[in-house]
Amino acid sequence: MAQRNTKCPAETTLGVIGGRWKVVLLYHLFHGTKRFSQLRRAISGITQKMLTQQLREMERDGLVHREVYAAVPPKVEYSLTPLGMSLEPVIDAMCDWGLRYRRGELQPDAINLVVADLAAKHDGQPAQSK
């Protein structure tokens, strides 16, 4: 991936995992190696073309390893590289936020509790730029 010059580290992260499907693909691949057809069944609404494109981009960016087996019909498996696995805490935080949002825990009266909880998890330190 071509690196853009940005002052916001979150923008760099979004440049790698941004888009409609990459976070969802990461979520499913955190649970182990998957074949193309397994990913297609697990993610409703994604077309074969889009799944192929997203996996190729993730492979190009070093997040996903693609293993091709000499078999008929062809067998291809996808797994996360160590770089891809390093995104697990990021995706876990997104999942946690999404669950809280679904349960209505992010209403104004409850938001202070959520902020305090998140601050405790990160030792009260703001996001650091590098």
C-alpha positions as a Markdown table, in Angstrom:
| # | Residue | x | y | z |
|---|---|---|---|---|
| 1 | Met | 0.0 | 0.0 | 0.0 |
| 2 | Ala | 1.3 | 3.4 | -0.9 |
| 3 | Gln | 1.8 | 5.4 | 2.3 |
| 4 | Arg | 0.2 | 8.9 | 2.4 |
| 5 | Asn | 1.7 | 11.6 | 4.5 |
| 6 | Thr | -0.8 | 12.3 | 7.2 |
| 7 | Lys | -0.7 | 13.7 | 10.7 |
| 8 | Cys | -3.5 | 11.4 | 11.9 |
| 9 | Pro | -2.4 | 7.8 | 12.6 |
| 10 | Ala | -6.0 | 6.7 | 12.5 |
| 11 | Glu | -6.1 | 7.8 | 8.9 |
| 12 | Thr | -3.2 | 5.4 | 8.2 |
| 13 | Thr | -5.1 | 2.5 | 9.8 |
| 14 | Leu | -8.3 | 3.3 | 7.9 |
| 15 | Gly | -6.2 | 3.4 | 4.7 |
| 16 | Val | -5.4 | -0.3 | 5.3 |
| 17 | Ile | -8.7 | -1.6 | 6.8 |
| 18 | Gly | -11.2 | 0.9 | 5.5 |
| 19 | Gly | -14.0 | 0.0 | 3.2 |
| 20 | Arg | -17.2 | -2.0 | 3.7 |
| 21 | Trp | -15.8 | -5.5 | 4.0 |
| 22 | Lys | -12.2 | -5.6 | 5.3 |
| 23 | Val | -13.1 | -5.3 | 9.0 |
| 24 | Val | -15.7 | -8.0 | 8.6 |
| 25 | Leu | -13.2 | -10.3 | 6.8 |
| 26 | Leu | -10.7 | -9.7 | 9.6 |
| 27 | Tyr | -13.3 | -10.6 | 12.2 |
| 28 | His | -14.0 | -13.9 | 10.5 |
| 29 | Leu | -10.3 | -14.7 | 9.9 |
| 30 | Phe | -9.5 | -14.1 | 13.6 |
| 31 | His | -11.4 | -17.4 | 14.1 |
| 32 | Gly | -9.0 | -19.3 | 11.9 |
| 33 | Thr | -8.1 | -20.2 | 8.3 |
| 34 | Lys | -11.1 | -20.1 | 5.9 |
| 35 | Arg | -11.7 | -21.2 | 2.4 |
| 36 | Phe | -13.1 | -18.7 | -0.1 |
| 37 | Ser | -16.5 | -20.4 | 0.0 |
| 38 | Gln | -16.6 | -20.3 | 3.8 |
| 39 | Leu | -16.0 | -16.6 | 3.8 |
| 40 | Arg | -18.6 | -16.0 | 1.1 |
| 41 | Arg | -21.2 | -17.9 | 3.1 |
| 42 | Ala | -20.3 | -16.2 | 6.4 |
| 43 | Ile | -20.6 | -12.6 | 5.0 |
| 44 | Ser | -24.1 | -11.9 | 3.6 |
| 45 | Gly | -24.3 | -9.3 | 0.9 |
| 46 | Ile | -20.8 | -9.5 | -0.4 |
| 47 | Thr | -20.4 | -10.5 | -4.1 |
| 48 | Gln | -17.8 | -12.9 | -5.3 |
| 49 | Lys | -16.1 | -10.1 | -7.2 |
| 50 | Met | -15.9 | -7.9 | -4.2 |
| 51 | Leu | -14.7 | -10.7 | -1.9 |
| 52 | Thr | -11.9 | -11.5 | -4.4 |
| 53 | Gln | -11.0 | -7.8 | -4.6 |
| 54 | Gln | -10.9 | -7.2 | -0.9 |
| 55 | Leu | -8.9 | -10.4 | -0.2 |
| 56 | Arg | -6.4 | -9.4 | -2.9 |
| 57 | Glu | -6.0 | -5.9 | -1.4 |
| 58 | Met | -5.5 | -7.4 | 2.1 |
| 59 | Glu | -2.9 | -9.8 | 0.7 |
| 60 | Arg | -1.1 | -7.0 | -1.1 |
| 61 | Asp | -1.1 | -5.0 | 2.2 |
| 62 | Gly | 0.4 | -8.0 | 4.1 |
| 63 | Leu | -2.7 | -8.7 | 6.3 |
| 64 | Val | -3.7 | -12.0 | 4.6 |
| 65 | His | -1.8 | -15.1 | 3.5 |
| 66 | Arg | -3.3 | -16.9 | 0.5 |
| 67 | Glu | -2.5 | -20.6 | 0.3 |
| 68 | Val | -3.2 | -22.4 | -3.0 |
| 69 | Tyr | -3.3 | -26.2 | -3.1 |
| 70 | Ala | -2.9 | -28.2 | -6.2 |
| 71 | Ala | -6.2 | -30.0 | -6.3 |
| 72 | Val | -9.2 | -30.4 | -8.6 |
| 73 | Pro | -11.2 | -28.3 | -8.0 |
| 74 | Pro | -8.7 | -25.7 | -6.9 |
| 75 | Lys | -8.5 | -25.3 | -3.1 |
| 76 | Val | -7.5 | -21.8 | -1.7 |
| 77 | Glu | -7.3 | -21.0 | 2.0 |
| 78 | Tyr | -6.9 | -17.6 | 3.6 |
| 79 | Ser | -5.4 | -16.9 | 7.0 |
| 80 | Leu | -4.1 | -13.8 | 8.8 |
| 81 | Thr | -0.4 | -12.9 | 8.8 |
| 82 | Pro | 1.2 | -11.6 | 12.0 |
| 83 | Leu | 0.5 | -8.1 | 10.7 |
| 84 | Gly | -3.2 | -9.0 | 10.2 |
| 85 | Met | -3.3 | -10.6 | 13.7 |
| 86 | Ser | -1.9 | -7.3 | 15.2 |
| 87 | Leu | -5.2 | -5.7 | 14.3 |
| 88 | Glu | -7.2 | -8.0 | 16.7 |
| 89 | Pro | -7.3 | -5.5 | 19.5 |
| 90 | Val | -8.5 | -2.8 | 17.1 |
| 91 | Ile | -11.3 | -5.0 | 15.8 |
| 92 | Asp | -12.1 | -6.2 | 19.3 |
| 93 | Ala | -12.5 | -2.5 | 20.4 |
| 94 | Met | -14.8 | -1.9 | 17.4 |
| 95 | Cys | -16.9 | -5.0 | 18.3 |
| 96 | Asp | -17.2 | -3.9 | 21.9 |
| 97 | Trp | -18.3 | -0.4 | 20.9 |
| 98 | Gly | -20.8 | -1.9 | 18.4 |
| 99 | Leu | -22.3 | -4.2 | 21.1 |
| 100 | Arg | -22.6 | -1.3 | 23.5 |
| 101 | Tyr | -24.3 | 0.8 | 20.8 |
| 102 | Arg | -26.8 | -2.0 | 20.0 |
| 103 | Arg | -27.7 | -2.4 | 23.7 |
| 104 | Gly | -28.3 | 1.4 | 24.0 |
| 105 | Glu | -25.4 | 1.8 | 26.4 |
| 106 | Leu | -24.1 | 4.8 | 24.6 |
| 107 | Gln | -26.9 | 7.2 | 25.5 |
| 108 | Pro | -25.8 | 10.5 | 27.0 |
| 109 | Asp | -26.5 | 9.4 | 30.6 |
| 110 | Ala | -24.4 | 6.2 | 30.2 |
| 111 | Ile | -21.6 | 7.6 | 28.1 |
| 112 | Asn | -19.5 | 8.8 | 31.0 |
| 113 | Leu | -19.4 | 5.2 | 32.3 |
| 114 | Val | -18.2 | 4.0 | 28.9 |
| 115 | Val | -15.6 | 6.7 | 28.6 |
| 116 | Ala | -14.3 | 5.8 | 32.1 |
| 117 | Asp | -14.2 | 2.1 | 31.2 |
| 118 | Leu | -12.3 | 2.8 | 28.0 |
| 119 | Ala | -9.9 | 5.2 | 29.8 |
| 120 | Ala | -9.2 | 2.5 | 32.4 |
| 121 | Lys | -8.4 | 0.0 | 29.7 |
| 122 | His | -5.9 | 2.4 | 28.1 |
| 123 | Asp | -4.5 | 3.7 | 31.4 |
| 124 | Gly | -6.1 | 7.0 | 30.8 |
| 125 | Gln | -3.6 | 7.8 | 28.0 |
| 126 | Pro | -4.9 | 9.5 | 24.8 |
| 127 | Ala | -4.1 | 8.0 | 21.5 |
| 128 | Gln | -0.5 | 8.5 | 20.6 |
| 129 | Ser | 0.8 | 9.8 | 17.3 |
| 130 | Lys | 4.0 | 8.3 | 16.0 |
